[in-house]
Amino acid sequence: MPRRPHLSAPPPSAARVRRPVSRRSRGVVACAVALLASIVLAGCSGTSVEPVGAEPLDAAGRAACEAFLADLPSAADGALVTCGAPEPATLEATSECDEVRGVGWFIDPDELSDAESPVTATAIGVRPRVAVVFPPDERGQRSLEVLSALADPVTEHLERVSRCR
């Protein structure tokens, strides 16, 4: 798979991983996770790993993300999951979040008000942060199923730093 050119390559501080559809492809996900530091795509067909402008991850954060991404449940197949995601630009001290199975998720209210918009749910109370992007047709039940399924790997592999407000 050819590598997409970047105008300015951000640091390999985080990765977006599109889960393969089949559980038989777990080795492909492991390959993608192993590439967090190098961002080399050769040999990892079936996944998409891209650097994003996120918070720099130290060794412990990188290890936590690798463990989290390796443990994604099948319910997240096809979801765009980012570990090491930046803080949402619209998040304020008074922002509300929704708790799903003990994990607090923030969604920008402007995204929620536009039914044609994709929405990004960000687990704001854990470090490294996790974000999941849902296209408009996956809002509602599908997004709730994915966020519910992510609760176990989030709480198992990432450090809780705050509760949902």
C-alpha positions as CSV (number, residue, x, y, z in Angstrom):
1,M,0.0,0.0,0.0
2,P,1.6,3.3,-1.0
3,R,2.2,5.9,1.7
4,R,0.2,9.1,1.4
5,P,2.4,12.2,1.2
6,H,2.1,14.7,4.0
7,L,2.8,18.4,3.6
8,S,4.4,18.5,7.0
9,A,4.8,15.2,8.8
10,P,3.5,15.5,12.4
11,P,5.4,13.5,15.0
12,P,4.4,9.9,15.4
13,S,2.7,10.6,18.7
14,A,-0.5,8.8,18.0
15,A,-2.1,6.6,15.4
16,R,-5.5,6.1,13.9
17,V,-6.3,2.5,13.3
18,R,-9.2,1.4,11.1
19,R,-10.0,-2.1,12.4
20,P,-10.2,-4.9,9.9
21,V,-13.6,-6.5,9.5
22,S,-12.5,-10.0,10.3
23,R,-11.2,-11.3,13.7
24,R,-8.8,-13.4,11.6
25,S,-7.0,-10.2,10.8
26,R,-5.9,-9.5,14.3
27,G,-2.3,-10.0,13.1
28,V,-2.8,-7.1,10.7
29,V,-3.9,-4.9,13.6
30,A,-0.8,-6.0,15.6
31,C,1.3,-5.0,12.6
32,A,-0.3,-1.6,12.5
33,V,0.1,-1.1,16.3
34,A,3.8,-2.1,16.1
35,L,4.3,0.7,13.6
36,L,3.2,3.5,15.9
37,A,6.8,4.7,16.2
38,S,7.9,4.3,12.6
39,I,4.6,5.1,10.7
40,V,5.7,2.7,7.9
41,L,2.8,1.2,6.0
42,A,4.6,-1.5,4.0
43,G,3.2,-5.0,4.8
44,C,0.1,-3.7,6.7
45,S,-2.7,-4.1,4.2
46,G,-6.2,-3.9,5.6
47,T,-5.5,-1.1,8.1
48,S,-4.8,2.6,7.9
49,V,-2.2,4.1,10.2
50,E,-1.7,7.8,10.0
51,P,0.1,10.2,12.3
52,V,-2.1,12.9,13.8
53,G,-1.3,16.2,15.5
54,A,-1.9,14.9,19.0
55,E,-0.3,15.1,22.4
56,P,3.2,13.6,22.4
57,L,3.3,10.2,24.0
58,D,6.0,9.1,26.3
59,A,7.1,5.5,26.5
60,A,4.3,4.6,29.0
61,G,1.6,6.3,26.9
62,R,2.9,4.6,23.8
63,A,2.8,1.2,25.5
64,A,-0.7,1.9,26.9
65,C,-1.9,2.8,23.4
66,E,-0.4,-0.3,21.8
67,A,-2.0,-2.5,24.4
68,F,-5.4,-0.7,24.0
69,L,-5.3,-0.9,20.2
70,A,-4.3,-4.6,20.3
71,D,-7.3,-5.3,22.6
72,L,-10.0,-3.6,20.5
73,P,-13.2,-5.6,20.5
74,S,-14.9,-6.8,17.4
75,A,-17.7,-4.3,18.0
76,A,-15.2,-1.6,16.9
77,D,-14.6,-3.3,13.5
78,G,-14.7,-0.6,10.9
79,A,-14.6,2.3,13.5
80,L,-11.9,4.9,13.2
81,V,-10.2,4.8,16.7
82,T,-7.4,7.1,17.7
83,C,-5.3,6.6,20.8
84,G,-3.3,9.7,21.9
85,A,-6.0,12.0,20.6
86,P,-5.8,15.7,21.2
87,E,-8.1,17.5,23.6
88,P,-11.3,18.5,21.7
89,A,-11.1,22.2,20.7
90,T,-14.6,22.9,22.1
91,L,-14.1,21.2,25.4
92,E,-14.5,23.6,28.3
93,A,-14.4,23.2,32.1
94,T,-18.2,23.4,32.1
95,S,-18.7,21.0,29.2
96,E,-20.9,17.9,29.8
97,C,-19.9,14.4,28.9
98,D,-21.9,11.2,28.7
99,E,-20.7,8.2,30.7
100,V,-21.0,4.9,29.0
101,R,-20.1,1.9,31.2
102,G,-17.8,4.1,33.4
103,V,-16.0,6.0,30.6
104,G,-16.8,9.6,30.0
105,W,-17.2,10.6,26.4
106,F,-17.4,14.2,25.1
107,I,-19.0,15.0,21.7
108,D,-19.0,18.5,20.4
109,P,-22.6,19.9,20.7
110,D,-22.3,21.4,17.2
111,E,-21.6,18.0,15.7
112,L,-24.6,16.6,17.6
113,S,-26.9,19.3,16.3
114,D,-26.1,18.5,12.7
115,A,-27.6,15.2,11.7
116,E,-25.5,15.1,8.5
117,S,-22.2,15.6,10.4
118,P,-19.9,12.8,11.5
119,V,-19.4,12.9,15.3
120,T,-16.2,12.4,17.3
121,A,-16.5,10.9,20.7
122,T,-13.5,11.5,22.9
123,A,-12.8,9.8,26.2
124,I,-11.7,12.9,28.1
125,G,-11.0,11.3,31.5
126,V,-8.3,9.0,30.5
127,R,-4.7,9.4,29.4
128,P,-3.8,8.9,26.6
129,R,-7.1,10.2,25.3
130,V,-9.1,8.0,22.9
131,A,-11.3,9.3,20.1
132,V,-13.8,7.5,17.9
133,V,-15.2,9.0,14.7
134,F,-18.7,7.9,13.6
135,P,-20.1,8.8,10.2
136,P,-23.7,10.2,10.1
137,D,-25.2,6.8,9.4
138,E,-23.6,5.2,12.6
139,R,-25.0,7.8,15.0
140,G,-27.3,6.4,17.7
141,Q,-27.4,2.6,18.4
142,R,-24.2,1.7,16.5
143,S,-22.2,4.4,18.3
144,L,-23.5,3.4,21.7
145,E,-22.6,-0.3,20.9
146,V,-19.0,0.7,20.0
147,L,-18.5,3.0,23.0
148,S,-19.9,0.3,25.3
149,A,-17.6,-2.3,23.8
150,L,-14.6,0.1,24.3
151,A,-15.2,0.5,28.0
152,D,-13.3,-2.6,29.0
153,P,-10.1,-1.9,27.0
154,V,-10.2,1.7,28.0
155,T,-10.4,1.0,31.7
156,E,-7.9,-1.9,31.5
157,H,-5.1,-0.2,29.5
158,L,-5.5,3.6,30.0
159,E,-5.0,5.7,33.1
160,R,-8.2,7.4,34.5
161,V,-7.4,11.0,35.4
162,S,-11.0,12.3,36.0
163,R,-14.6,11.3,36.0
164,C,-17.4,12.6,33.8
165,R,-18.8,15.9,35.0
